[in-house]
Amino acid sequence: MDNSPKDNAQNFIKISRPTLRRLPLYYQYLKRELALGREFISCTSIAEGMGLTPIQVRKDLQVTGAVGKPKVGYHIGAAIASIEESLGYNNTKDALLVGAGHLGLALLGYEGFADYGLNIVAAFDKDPAKIGRQYRGKNILDIAKFSDLAKRLNVQIGIITVPSAQAMDVCNLMIESGIRAIWNFAPVHLTVPENVVIQNENMAASLSILSQELLKDRQK
């Protein structure tokens, strides 16, 4: 698979982070509506279905190039295609995962990533009991082979699912191996160079928010 960067600078539109977080939700919502047999949908219907304002929906979809028609709304198939193009879902990107524990295996085996243009090629671990095994058709390899495979396949995305104590070492290994985008599931802050992008998924923080909201409800 060709993972070499493509020169799309002339077509690149900078999308704000809040909009980037909402676009996959629009994508999922519109796919469900399309599956129900709908061909067109109004901005108001999308807003009501997603708990947003029509103005916000219009602004977000406008960034992707999707345009609604008066009294008709958005052509759902065309809007989906616009989001796919904007988010790169139609250009599959390879990734390598480090940490073949329960969370790592769950991500490795998740077939839904294909809908979002992500292909996890293989997982890596240092545990001899895991090395050499397969999980849902994906190999679990020795971490010592990570750099060679990442460079050989020109993989740009790395996924970290190791304990926090090991996360920084894994992060450094990825950067040294040419990884330029890191999806970090370890519960620790990782420092990366400016030319590397990192997305931290802190499940403990999310759980804390849920717990606080439940506590508020009980105190009402």
C-alpha positions as CSV (number, residue, x, y, z in Angstrom):
1,M,0.0,0.0,0.0
2,D,1.3,3.4,-0.9
3,N,1.6,5.6,2.1
4,S,3.8,8.3,0.6
5,P,2.5,11.8,1.2
6,K,0.5,13.2,-1.7
7,D,0.6,16.8,-2.7
8,N,-2.9,18.0,-2.0
9,A,-1.9,21.5,-0.8
10,Q,-4.0,23.2,-3.4
11,N,-7.1,21.4,-2.1
12,F,-6.3,21.6,1.6
13,I,-8.7,23.4,3.8
14,K,-7.8,23.9,7.5
15,I,-10.6,22.6,9.7
16,S,-10.9,23.6,13.3
17,R,-10.5,21.0,16.0
18,P,-14.2,21.3,17.2
19,T,-15.4,20.8,13.6
20,L,-13.0,17.9,13.2
21,R,-14.6,16.3,16.2
22,R,-18.1,16.8,14.9
23,L,-17.6,15.7,11.3
24,P,-17.3,11.9,12.1
25,L,-20.6,12.3,14.0
26,Y,-22.2,13.8,11.0
27,Y,-20.8,11.0,8.9
28,Q,-22.2,8.3,11.2
29,Y,-25.6,10.1,11.4
30,L,-25.9,10.5,7.6
31,K,-24.9,6.9,7.0
32,R,-27.7,5.8,9.3
33,E,-30.2,8.0,7.5
34,L,-29.0,6.7,4.1
35,A,-29.5,3.1,5.4
36,L,-33.1,4.0,6.2
37,G,-33.7,4.9,2.6
38,R,-33.6,8.6,2.8
39,E,-32.1,10.5,-0.1
40,F,-32.3,14.1,1.1
41,I,-32.2,15.6,4.6
42,S,-32.7,19.2,5.8
43,C,-30.2,21.1,7.9
44,T,-32.9,21.4,10.7
45,S,-33.4,17.6,10.7
46,I,-29.6,17.0,11.1
47,A,-29.5,19.6,13.9
48,E,-32.4,18.0,15.8
49,G,-31.0,14.5,15.4
50,M,-27.6,15.5,16.7
51,G,-28.5,18.1,19.3
52,L,-26.9,21.0,17.4
53,T,-28.2,24.3,15.9
54,P,-28.9,24.5,12.2
55,I,-26.4,27.3,11.9
56,Q,-23.7,25.1,13.3
57,V,-24.6,22.2,11.0
58,R,-24.5,24.5,8.0
59,K,-21.1,25.9,8.9
60,D,-19.6,22.5,9.6
61,L,-20.8,20.9,6.4
62,Q,-19.8,23.9,4.4
63,V,-16.2,23.3,5.3
64,T,-16.4,19.9,3.5
65,G,-17.9,21.5,0.4
66,A,-21.4,20.0,1.0
67,V,-24.1,22.4,0.0
68,G,-27.8,22.1,0.7
69,K,-30.6,23.1,-1.7
70,P,-33.5,25.3,-0.6
71,K,-36.6,23.3,0.4
72,V,-34.8,20.1,-0.4
73,G,-31.8,20.0,1.9
74,Y,-28.6,18.0,1.5
75,H,-28.2,15.1,-0.8
76,I,-27.2,12.5,1.8
77,G,-24.9,10.5,-0.5
78,A,-23.1,13.6,-1.7
79,A,-22.7,15.0,1.8
80,I,-21.2,11.6,2.9
81,A,-18.8,11.7,0.0
82,S,-17.7,15.3,0.9
83,I,-17.0,14.3,4.5
84,E,-15.1,11.2,3.4
85,E,-12.9,13.4,1.1
86,S,-12.3,16.0,3.8
87,L,-11.3,13.5,6.5
88,G,-9.4,11.2,4.2
89,Y,-11.6,8.2,4.7
90,N,-11.3,7.3,1.1
91,N,-7.5,7.2,1.3
92,T,-6.6,4.3,3.5
93,K,-3.7,4.9,5.9
94,D,-1.6,2.1,7.5
95,A,-0.9,2.1,11.2
96,L,1.2,0.0,13.6
97,L,0.1,-0.7,17.2
98,V,2.3,-1.3,20.2
99,G,0.9,-3.2,23.2
100,A,-1.0,-6.4,22.6
101,G,-3.0,-6.4,25.8
102,H,-6.8,-6.4,26.1
103,L,-7.2,-2.8,24.8
104,G,-4.6,-3.3,22.1
105,L,-6.3,-6.5,20.8
106,A,-9.7,-4.8,20.9
107,L,-8.4,-2.1,18.6
108,L,-6.4,-4.5,16.4
109,G,-9.6,-6.6,15.8
110,Y,-12.0,-3.7,15.3
111,E,-13.1,-3.9,11.6
112,G,-14.9,-0.6,11.8
113,F,-11.6,1.3,11.4
114,A,-11.8,0.5,7.7
115,D,-14.8,2.8,7.3
116,Y,-12.6,5.7,8.5
117,G,-9.6,4.9,6.3
118,L,-7.4,3.2,8.9
119,N,-5.7,-0.2,8.5
120,I,-3.8,-1.5,11.5
121,V,-1.1,-3.6,9.8
122,A,0.2,-5.4,12.8
123,A,0.7,-5.2,16.6
124,F,4.0,-5.4,18.5
125,D,4.8,-6.5,22.0
126,K,7.8,-7.6,24.2
127,D,6.0,-10.5,25.8
128,P,7.3,-13.8,24.4
129,A,4.0,-15.5,25.1
130,K,2.3,-13.0,22.7
131,I,5.0,-12.7,20.0
132,G,4.3,-14.9,16.9
133,R,0.6,-15.2,17.5
134,Q,-2.2,-13.8,15.3
135,Y,-5.4,-12.0,16.3
136,R,-8.1,-11.9,13.8
137,G,-5.7,-12.3,11.0
138,K,-3.2,-9.7,12.2
139,N,0.3,-10.6,13.4
140,I,1.7,-9.8,16.8
141,L,5.4,-9.2,16.3
142,D,8.5,-8.6,18.5
143,I,8.8,-4.9,19.4
144,A,12.5,-5.2,18.1
145,K,11.1,-5.4,14.6
146,F,9.0,-2.3,14.8
147,S,11.5,0.2,13.4
148,D,12.3,-2.0,10.4
149,L,8.7,-2.6,9.4
150,A,7.7,1.1,10.0
151,K,10.5,2.3,7.7
152,R,10.0,-0.4,5.1
153,L,6.3,0.3,4.7
154,N,6.6,4.0,5.3
155,V,3.9,3.9,8.0
156,Q,3.0,7.3,9.4
157,I,0.6,6.4,12.2
158,G,1.4,4.7,15.5
159,I,-1.0,3.5,18.2
160,I,0.2,3.2,21.8
161,T,-1.7,0.8,24.2
162,V,1.0,0.0,26.7
163,P,1.2,0.8,30.4
164,S,2.1,4.4,31.3
165,A,5.6,3.4,32.5
166,Q,6.5,2.2,29.0
167,A,4.6,4.7,26.9
168,M,7.4,7.4,26.5
169,D,9.9,4.8,25.4
170,V,7.4,3.5,22.8
171,C,6.7,7.0,21.7
172,N,10.4,7.7,21.2
173,L,10.8,4.5,19.2
174,M,7.9,5.5,17.0
175,I,9.3,8.9,16.3
176,E,12.8,7.5,15.6
177,S,11.1,5.1,13.1
178,G,9.5,7.8,11.1
179,I,6.0,7.8,12.7
180,R,4.5,11.3,12.4
181,A,1.1,10.8,14.0
182,I,0.5,9.0,17.4
183,W,-2.7,7.9,18.9
184,N,-2.0,7.5,22.6
185,F,-4.2,5.4,24.8
186,A,-1.7,5.2,27.7
187,P,-2.8,7.3,30.7
188,V,0.2,9.6,30.6
189,H,1.2,12.9,28.9
190,L,3.7,12.3,26.2
191,T,6.0,15.1,24.9
192,V,6.6,15.0,21.1
193,P,8.5,17.3,18.7
194,E,6.6,20.0,16.8
195,N,6.6,17.9,13.6
196,V,4.7,15.1,15.3
197,V,1.0,15.2,16.1
198,I,-0.4,13.3,19.0
199,Q,-3.9,12.6,20.1
200,N,-4.3,11.5,23.7
201,E,-7.3,9.4,24.7
202,N,-7.5,9.6,28.5
203,M,-10.3,7.3,29.6
204,A,-9.7,8.0,33.3
205,A,-10.5,11.7,32.6
206,S,-13.7,10.8,30.7
207,L,-14.8,8.5,33.5
208,S,-14.2,11.3,36.0
209,I,-16.5,13.6,34.0
210,L,-19.2,11.0,33.9
211,S,-18.8,10.3,37.7
212,Q,-19.1,14.1,38.5
213,E,-22.2,14.4,36.3
214,L,-23.8,11.4,38.1
215,L,-23.0,13.0,41.4
216,K,-24.6,16.3,40.4
217,D,-27.8,14.4,39.4
218,R,-28.0,12.7,42.8
219,Q,-27.6,16.0,44.7
220,K,-30.5,17.7,42.8
